Amino acid sequence: MTVALTSIKQATNELNRLEGIRNNLAGLIVELQESGNPSANTWVSIYSSRLQENVLPALKEIRHYLKDASQLVPATHGLHS
């Protein structure tokens, strides 16, 4: 999955959004595993795949972008313009 990032602000917003999705999916997985529901394993598999194939790679990509972008921004040493 490739995320189109055009600014640090957009990347930060996308990072927050994806972290929310990751946390939501992880919570759903735990709830399902504890539920004893007969279809729980199916949904755990679906949610786990979504995490592994989409959400976690996108988070990694955005963190890499933000790390690279932060190295390009000159330090202001506490000075504000």
N, CA, C and O atoms as CSV, one atom per row, in Angstrom:
chain,resi,resn,atom,element,x,y,z
A,1,MET,N,N,0.845,-1.171,0.000
A,1,MET,CA,C,0.000,0.000,0.000
A,1,MET,C,C,0.889,1.232,0.000
A,1,MET,O,O,1.787,1.353,0.834
A,2,THR,N,N,0.649,2.130,-0.913
A,2,THR,CA,C,1.382,3.380,-0.958
A,2,THR,C,C,0.445,4.515,-0.591
A,2,THR,O,O,-0.669,4.617,-1.105
A,3,VAL,N,N,0.915,5.362,0.304
A,3,VAL,CA,C,0.121,6.494,0.761
A,3,VAL,C,C,0.667,7.738,0.083
A,3,VAL,O,O,1.875,7.972,0.105
A,4,ALA,N,N,-0.212,8.548,-0.524
A,4,ALA,CA,C,0.211,9.788,-1.159
A,4,ALA,C,C,0.358,10.859,-0.082
A,4,ALA,O,O,-0.634,11.328,0.475
A,5,LEU,N,N,1.588,11.239,0.204
A,5,LEU,CA,C,1.854,12.221,1.247
A,5,LEU,C,C,2.389,13.489,0.607
A,5,LEU,O,O,3.342,13.452,-0.171
A,6,THR,N,N,1.768,14.608,0.941
A,6,THR,CA,C,2.164,15.873,0.329
A,6,THR,C,C,2.722,16.866,1.330
A,6,THR,O,O,3.284,17.885,0.931
A,7,SER,N,N,2.582,16.595,2.625
A,7,SER,CA,C,3.099,17.512,3.631
A,7,SER,C,C,3.257,16.783,4.958
A,7,SER,O,O,2.690,15.711,5.170
A,8,ILE,N,N,4.031,17.383,5.834
A,8,ILE,CA,C,4.209,16.810,7.165
A,8,ILE,C,C,2.884,16.812,7.912
A,8,ILE,O,O,2.570,15.854,8.618
A,9,LYS,N,N,2.104,17.877,7.763
A,9,LYS,CA,C,0.803,17.956,8.438
A,9,LYS,C,C,-0.113,16.827,7.961
A,9,LYS,O,O,-0.752,16.163,8.777
A,10,GLN,N,N,-0.178,16.609,6.662
A,10,GLN,CA,C,-1.021,15.535,6.134
A,10,GLN,C,C,-0.519,14.176,6.613
A,10,GLN,O,O,-1.312,13.306,6.974
A,11,ALA,N,N,0.794,14.000,6.613
A,11,ALA,CA,C,1.365,12.727,7.062
A,11,ALA,C,C,1.050,12.480,8.535
A,11,ALA,O,O,0.743,11.354,8.927
A,12,THR,N,N,1.127,13.528,9.345
A,12,THR,CA,C,0.802,13.397,10.766
A,12,THR,C,C,-0.666,13.050,10.955
A,12,THR,O,O,-1.005,12.204,11.783
A,13,ASN,N,N,-1.531,13.696,10.197
A,13,ASN,CA,C,-2.963,13.380,10.270
A,13,ASN,C,C,-3.228,11.935,9.850
A,13,ASN,O,O,-4.018,11.235,10.483
A,14,GLU,N,N,-2.572,11.498,8.793
A,14,GLU,CA,C,-2.743,10.123,8.316
A,14,GLU,C,C,-2.186,9.127,9.333
A,14,GLU,O,O,-2.770,8.064,9.547
A,15,LEU,N,N,-1.071,9.466,9.952
A,15,LEU,CA,C,-0.498,8.610,10.991
A,15,LEU,C,C,-1.494,8.438,12.139
A,15,LEU,O,O,-1.718,7.322,12.607
A,16,ASN,N,N,-2.086,9.536,12.588
A,16,ASN,CA,C,-3.078,9.473,13.664
A,16,ASN,C,C,-4.292,8.645,13.256
A,16,ASN,O,O,-4.802,7.852,14.047
A,17,ARG,N,N,-4.748,8.828,12.030
A,17,ARG,CA,C,-5.911,8.080,11.540
A,17,ARG,C,C,-5.617,6.577,11.515
A,17,ARG,O,O,-6.422,5.769,11.977
A,18,LEU,N,N,-4.463,6.219,10.974
A,18,LEU,CA,C,-4.102,4.804,10.874
A,18,LEU,C,C,-3.837,4.177,12.242
A,18,LEU,O,O,-4.148,3.005,12.457
A,19,GLU,N,N,-3.265,4.948,13.166
A,19,GLU,CA,C,-3.073,4.421,14.519
A,19,GLU,C,C,-4.424,4.144,15.174
A,19,GLU,O,O,-4.573,3.169,15.911
A,20,GLY,N,N,-5.403,4.999,14.906
A,20,GLY,CA,C,-6.755,4.756,15.407
A,20,GLY,C,C,-7.351,3.484,14.828
A,20,GLY,O,O,-7.972,2.698,15.543
A,21,ILE,N,N,-7.162,3.286,13.537
A,21,ILE,CA,C,-7.651,2.061,12.884
A,21,ILE,C,C,-6.949,0.844,13.472
A,21,ILE,O,O,-7.592,-0.161,13.776
A,22,ARG,N,N,-5.630,0.931,13.633
A,22,ARG,CA,C,-4.872,-0.184,14.214
A,22,ARG,C,C,-5.391,-0.523,15.611
A,22,ARG,O,O,-5.614,-1.691,15.930
A,23,ASN,N,N,-5.581,0.497,16.434
A,23,ASN,CA,C,-6.059,0.267,17.796
A,23,ASN,C,C,-7.467,-0.312,17.804
A,23,ASN,O,O,-7.778,-1.187,18.612
A,24,ASN,N,N,-8.314,0.174,16.909
A,24,ASN,CA,C,-9.680,-0.335,16.814
A,24,ASN,C,C,-9.682,-1.807,16.394
A,24,ASN,O,O,-10.368,-2.629,17.002
A,25,LEU,N,N,-8.919,-2.130,15.363
A,25,LEU,CA,C,-8.856,-3.522,14.906
A,25,LEU,C,C,-8.276,-4.437,15.984
A,25,LEU,O,O,-8.770,-5.545,16.192
A,26,ALA,N,N,-7.239,-3.978,16.661
A,26,ALA,CA,C,-6.645,-4.789,17.728
A,26,ALA,C,C,-7.658,-5.032,18.841
A,26,ALA,O,O,-7.746,-6.136,19.379
A,27,GLY,N,N,-8.423,-3.996,19.183
A,27,GLY,CA,C,-9.457,-4.158,20.201
A,27,GLY,C,C,-10.534,-5.135,19.776
A,27,GLY,O,O,-10.992,-5.954,20.573
A,28,LEU,N,N,-10.939,-5.047,18.517
A,28,LEU,CA,C,-11.944,-5.978,18.001
A,28,LEU,C,C,-11.435,-7.416,18.024
A,28,LEU,O,O,-12.178,-8.341,18.351
A,29,ILE,N,N,-10.173,-7.596,17.677
A,29,ILE,CA,C,-9.587,-8.939,17.682
A,29,ILE,C,C,-9.626,-9.525,19.090
A,29,ILE,O,O,-10.015,-10.678,19.277
A,30,VAL,N,N,-9.226,-8.731,20.077
A,30,VAL,CA,C,-9.234,-9.213,21.465
A,30,VAL,C,C,-10.654,-9.551,21.905
A,30,VAL,O,O,-10.894,-10.603,22.497
A,31,GLU,N,N,-11.597,-8.651,21.612
A,31,GLU,CA,C,-12.999,-8.902,21.983
A,31,GLU,C,C,-13.519,-10.189,21.352
A,31,GLU,O,O,-14.176,-10.995,22.012
A,32,LEU,N,N,-13.219,-10.372,20.078
A,32,LEU,CA,C,-13.684,-11.574,19.387
A,32,LEU,C,C,-13.061,-12.839,19.957
A,32,LEU,O,O,-13.737,-13.855,20.117
A,33,GLN,N,N,-11.775,-12.774,20.263
A,33,GLN,CA,C,-11.102,-13.950,20.815
A,33,GLN,C,C,-11.685,-14.344,22.170
A,33,GLN,O,O,-11.698,-15.522,22.527
A,34,GLU,N,N,-12.163,-13.364,22.912
A,34,GLU,CA,C,-12.725,-13.629,24.239
A,34,GLU,C,C,-14.222,-13.915,24.204
A,34,GLU,O,O,-14.798,-14.309,25.218
A,35,SER,N,N,-14.853,-13.723,23.057
A,35,SER,CA,C,-16.313,-13.794,22.970
A,35,SER,C,C,-16.884,-15.206,22.969
A,35,SER,O,O,-18.004,-15.425,23.433
A,36,GLY,N,N,-16.135,-16.147,22.459
A,36,GLY,CA,C,-16.671,-17.495,22.316
A,36,GLY,C,C,-17.656,-17.623,21.165
A,36,GLY,O,O,-18.303,-18.659,21.016
A,37,ASN,N,N,-17.776,-16.595,20.362
A,37,ASN,CA,C,-18.668,-16.586,19.206
A,37,ASN,C,C,-18.152,-17.582,18.162
A,37,ASN,O,O,-16.956,-17.604,17.870
A,38,PRO,N,N,-19.044,-18.407,17.600
A,38,PRO,CA,C,-18.614,-19.396,16.598
A,38,PRO,C,C,-17.949,-18.781,15.359
A,38,PRO,O,O,-17.088,-19.414,14.749
A,39,SER,N,N,-18.333,-17.573,14.987
A,39,SER,CA,C,-17.733,-16.953,13.801
A,39,SER,C,C,-16.535,-16.072,14.152
A,39,SER,O,O,-15.992,-15.395,13.280
A,40,ALA,N,N,-16.121,-16.075,15.407
A,40,ALA,CA,C,-15.036,-15.196,15.848
A,40,ALA,C,C,-13.744,-15.441,15.075
A,40,ALA,O,O,-13.068,-14.489,14.686
A,41,ASN,N,N,-13.395,-16.707,14.850
A,41,ASN,CA,C,-12.134,-17.002,14.158
A,41,ASN,C,C,-12.103,-16.427,12.751
A,41,ASN,O,O,-11.056,-15.984,12.280
A,42,THR,N,N,-13.241,-16.435,12.085
A,42,THR,CA,C,-13.315,-15.855,10.738
A,42,THR,C,C,-13.005,-14.372,10.790
A,42,THR,O,O,-12.202,-13.874,10.000
A,43,TRP,N,N,-13.643,-13.656,11.724
A,43,TRP,CA,C,-13.435,-12.210,11.827
A,43,TRP,C,C,-12.039,-11.875,12.335
A,43,TRP,O,O,-11.443,-10.892,11.895
A,44,VAL,N,N,-11.515,-12.671,13.246
A,44,VAL,CA,C,-10.142,-12.457,13.714
A,44,VAL,C,C,-9.180,-12.577,12.534
A,44,VAL,O,O,-8.251,-11.780,12.407
A,45,SER,N,N,-9.397,-13.554,11.686
A,45,SER,CA,C,-8.556,-13.741,10.509
A,45,SER,C,C,-8.657,-12.551,9.552
A,45,SER,O,O,-7.645,-12.073,9.038
A,46,ILE,N,N,-9.870,-12.082,9.318
A,46,ILE,CA,C,-10.085,-10.937,8.422
A,46,ILE,C,C,-9.406,-9.691,8.977
A,46,ILE,O,O,-8.682,-9.000,8.260
A,47,TYR,N,N,-9.644,-9.402,10.267
A,47,TYR,CA,C,-9.067,-8.203,10.877
A,47,TYR,C,C,-7.541,-8.297,10.969
A,47,TYR,O,O,-6.844,-7.301,10.774
A,48,SER,N,N,-7.027,-9.484,11.264
A,48,SER,CA,C,-5.575,-9.670,11.336
A,48,SER,C,C,-4.928,-9.459,9.970
A,48,SER,O,O,-3.870,-8.837,9.868
A,49,SER,N,N,-5.561,-9.974,8.932
A,49,SER,CA,C,-5.051,-9.777,7.569
A,49,SER,C,C,-5.040,-8.306,7.200
A,49,SER,O,O,-4.080,-7.816,6.606
A,50,ARG,N,N,-6.098,-7.606,7.550
A,50,ARG,CA,C,-6.160,-6.174,7.243
A,50,ARG,C,C,-5.033,-5.429,7.949
A,50,ARG,O,O,-4.395,-4.554,7.365
A,51,LEU,N,N,-4.795,-5.779,9.202
A,51,LEU,CA,C,-3.687,-5.156,9.931
A,51,LEU,C,C,-2.356,-5.429,9.239
A,51,LEU,O,O,-1.586,-4.505,8.978
A,52,GLN,N,N,-2.087,-6.691,8.943
A,52,GLN,CA,C,-0.799,-7.095,8.382
A,52,GLN,C,C,-0.571,-6.592,6.958
A,52,GLN,O,O,0.541,-6.205,6.601
A,53,GLU,N,N,-1.619,-6.599,6.159
A,53,GLU,CA,C,-1.463,-6.284,4.736
A,53,GLU,C,C,-1.646,-4.809,4.407
A,53,GLU,O,O,-1.110,-4.329,3.409
A,54,ASN,N,N,-2.394,-4.085,5.231
A,54,ASN,CA,C,-2.703,-2.699,4.896
A,54,ASN,C,C,-2.231,-1.690,5.938
A,54,ASN,O,O,-1.454,-0.785,5.634
A,55,VAL,N,N,-2.703,-1.854,7.150
A,55,VAL,CA,C,-2.498,-0.822,8.167
A,55,VAL,C,C,-1.037,-0.737,8.614
A,55,VAL,O,O,-0.453,0.346,8.601
A,56,LEU,N,N,-0.450,-1.850,9.005
A,56,LEU,CA,C,0.930,-1.813,9.509
A,56,LEU,C,C,1.938,-1.359,8.451
A,56,LEU,O,O,2.825,-0.571,8.779
A,57,PRO,N,N,1.845,-1.820,7.193
A,57,PRO,CA,C,2.768,-1.298,6.176
A,57,PRO,C,C,2.590,0.209,5.933
A,57,PRO,O,O,3.571,0.922,5.722
A,58,ALA,N,N,1.352,0.687,5.963
A,58,ALA,CA,C,1.115,2.119,5.764
A,58,ALA,C,C,1.690,2.924,6.925
A,58,ALA,O,O,2.268,3.989,6.712
A,59,LEU,N,N,1.537,2.425,8.145
A,59,LEU,CA,C,2.129,3.103,9.303
A,59,LEU,C,C,3.646,3.174,9.168
A,59,LEU,O,O,4.251,4.209,9.449
A,60,LYS,N,N,4.250,2.093,8.744
A,60,LYS,CA,C,5.705,2.059,8.557
A,60,LYS,C,C,6.128,3.081,7.504
A,60,LYS,O,O,7.110,3.801,7.683
A,61,GLU,N,N,5.386,3.133,6.417
A,61,GLU,CA,C,5.697,4.071,5.329
A,61,GLU,C,C,5.602,5.519,5.809
A,61,GLU,O,O,6.463,6.338,5.489
A,62,ILE,N,N,4.572,5.829,6.564
A,62,ILE,CA,C,4.383,7.200,7.039
A,62,ILE,C,C,5.459,7.570,8.053
A,62,ILE,O,O,5.994,8.678,8.013
A,63,ARG,N,N,5.775,6.660,8.951
A,63,ARG,CA,C,6.839,6.943,9.926
A,63,ARG,C,C,8.164,7.187,9.213
A,63,ARG,O,O,8.926,8.070,9.608
A,64,HIS,N,N,8.444,6.419,8.176
A,64,HIS,CA,C,9.665,6.611,7.387
A,64,HIS,C,C,9.650,7.994,6.723
A,64,HIS,O,O,10.657,8.702,6.742
A,65,TYR,N,N,8.520,8.373,6.140
A,65,TYR,CA,C,8.380,9.687,5.505
A,65,TYR,C,C,8.634,10.796,6.524
A,65,TYR,O,O,9.381,11.736,6.250
A,66,LEU,N,N,8.007,10.686,7.705
A,66,LEU,CA,C,8.164,11.721,8.727
A,66,LEU,C,C,9.604,11.793,9.232
A,66,LEU,O,O,10.115,12.881,9.493
A,67,LYS,N,N,10.253,10.650,9.368
A,67,LYS,CA,C,11.652,10.632,9.801
A,67,LYS,C,C,12.526,11.331,8.766
A,67,LYS,O,O,13.365,12.160,9.117
A,68,ASP,N,N,12.331,10.998,7.493
A,68,ASP,CA,C,13.097,11.640,6.424
A,68,ASP,C,C,12.809,13.131,6.358
A,68,ASP,O,O,13.726,13.935,6.188
A,69,ALA,N,N,11.539,13.507,6.491
A,69,ALA,CA,C,11.157,14.919,6.418
A,69,ALA,C,C,11.755,15.699,7.579
A,69,ALA,O,O,12.161,16.848,7.403
A,70,SER,N,N,11.817,15.100,8.752
A,70,SER,CA,C,12.360,15.807,9.915
A,70,SER,C,C,13.853,16.055,9.756
A,70,SER,O,O,14.386,17.008,10.325
A,71,GLN,N,N,14.530,15.215,8.995
A,71,GLN,CA,C,15.957,15.407,8.760
A,71,GLN,C,C,16.210,16.523,7.751
A,71,GLN,O,O,17.316,17.059,7.683
A,72,LEU,N,N,15.195,16.874,6.969
A,72,LEU,CA,C,15.339,17.936,5.973
A,72,LEU,C,C,15.027,19.311,6.536
A,72,LEU,O,O,15.452,20.321,5.975
A,73,VAL,N,N,14.285,19.362,7.646
A,73,VAL,CA,C,13.881,20.638,8.238
A,73,VAL,C,C,15.030,21.152,9.087
A,73,VAL,O,O,15.476,20.466,10.007
A,74,PRO,N,N,15.524,22.371,8.785
A,74,PRO,CA,C,16.639,22.905,9.568
A,74,PRO,C,C,16.203,23.205,11.002
A,74,PRO,O,O,15.072,23.625,11.244
A,75,ALA,N,N,17.103,22.987,11.933
A,75,ALA,CA,C,16.812,23.274,13.338
A,75,ALA,C,C,16.734,24.776,13.542
A,75,ALA,O,O,17.512,25.528,12.954
A,76,THR,N,N,15.795,25.216,14.375
A,76,THR,CA,C,15.634,26.654,14.638
A,76,THR,C,C,16.275,27.044,15.957
A,76,THR,O,O,16.349,28.230,16.278
A,77,HIS,N,N,16.734,26.081,16.716
A,77,HIS,CA,C,17.367,26.322,18.010
A,77,HIS,C,C,16.498,27.185,18.904
A,77,HIS,O,O,17.004,28.054,19.615
A,78,GLY,N,N,15.199,26.953,18.874
A,78,GLY,CA,C,14.282,27.656,19.760
A,78,GLY,C,C,13.859,29.023,19.267
A,78,GLY,O,O,13.066,29.690,19.932
A,79,LEU,N,N,14.355,29.461,18.133
A,79,LEU,CA,C,13.973,30.767,17.598
A,79,LEU,C,C,12.684,30.637,16.813
A,79,LEU,O,O,12.499,29.670,16.074
A,80,HIS,N,N,11.807,31.584,16.966
A,80,HIS,CA,C,10.534,31.582,16.240
A,80,HIS,C,C,10.519,32.757,15.282
A,80,HIS,O,O,11.009,33.839,15.607
A,81,SER,N,N,9.965,32.549,14.120
A,81,SER,CA,C,9.878,33.651,13.155
A,81,SER,C,C,8.545,34.322,13.236
A,81,SER,O,O,8.286,35.273,12.499
